[in-house]
């Protein structure tokens, strides 16, 4: 699975980083994907981060 963060939508709330630090990290004021593809062990938390994003800035390609 590959995750993507839309930097134009991201508000920098860090929720995804807190939920799934294996895949997401902060770069300045926005979250970025640091692991593509996502490690298999982190796929569930990656989906949780996507579903938890308050501005729907995260997309996932299976």
TORDO-851446 format. One record per residue (C-alpha): residue number from 1; residue in one letter; y, z, x. Coordinates in steps of 0.001 Angstrom, whole numbers. Layout:
(NUM; "A"; (Y; Z; X))
...
This chain:
(1; "X"; (0; 0; 0))
(2; "X"; (3521; -743; 1138))
(3; "X"; (6548; 1233; 25))
(4; "X"; (10142; 23; -11))
(5; "X"; (13429; 1853; -542))
(6; "X"; (16387; -41; -1964))
(7; "X"; (19312; 1229; 144))
(8; "X"; (21777; 117; -2526))
(9; "X"; (20184; 2453; -5079))
(10; "X"; (19220; 5394; -2855))
(11; "X"; (21509; 8406; -3279))
(12; "X"; (20083; 10324; -321))
(13; "X"; (18691; 13206; -2373))
(14; "X"; (15778; 13551; 112))
(15; "X"; (13240; 14139; -2670))
(16; "X"; (10915; 11424; -1352))
(17; "X"; (11129; 12855; 2167))
(18; "X"; (10220; 16306; 860))
(19; "X"; (7306; 14958; -1209))
(20; "X"; (5919; 12460; 1298))
(21; "X"; (7235; 12947; 4850))
(22; "X"; (4378; 10820; 6199))
(23; "X"; (6004; 7711; 4689))
(24; "X"; (9705; 8469; 4155))
(25; "X"; (12478; 9740; 6415))
(26; "X"; (16249; 9913; 6256))
(27; "X"; (18358; 7486; 8250))
(28; "X"; (21932; 8541; 7810))
(29; "X"; (22632; 9004; 4124))
(30; "X"; (19660; 7027; 2761))
(31; "X"; (15891; 7269; 2850))
(32; "X"; (13868; 4666; 4714))
(33; "X"; (10178; 3890; 5003))
(34; "X"; (8783; 4868; 8384))
(35; "X"; (5125; 3942; 7776))
(36; "X"; (4156; 554; 6367))
(37; "X"; (1498; 338; 5251))
(38; "X"; (1366; 3932; 4062))
(39; "X"; (-1483; 5963; 5541))
(40; "X"; (-4359; 6084; 3092))
(41; "X"; (-4222; 9893; 3040))
(42; "X"; (-578; 9731; 1883))
(43; "X"; (-951; 7145; -905))
(44; "X"; (-1029; 9725; -3709))
(45; "X"; (2087; 11543; -2488))
(46; "X"; (3783; 8181; -1886))
(47; "X"; (3244; 7305; -5552))
(48; "X"; (4505; 10754; -6542))
(49; "X"; (7658; 10157; -4497))
(50; "X"; (8197; 6820; -6251))
(51; "X"; (7741; 8394; -9672))
(52; "X"; (10050; 11301; -8770))
(53; "X"; (12951; 9209; -7467))
(54; "X"; (15872; 9931; -9813))
(55; "X"; (17418; 6483; -9323))
(56; "X"; (14158; 4454; -9086))
(57; "X"; (15047; 3252; -5584))
(58; "X"; (11404; 3194; -4429))
(59; "X"; (9005; 363; -5140))
(60; "X"; (5350; 111; -4145))
(61; "X"; (3284; -2968; -3452))
(62; "X"; (-439; -2254; -3724))
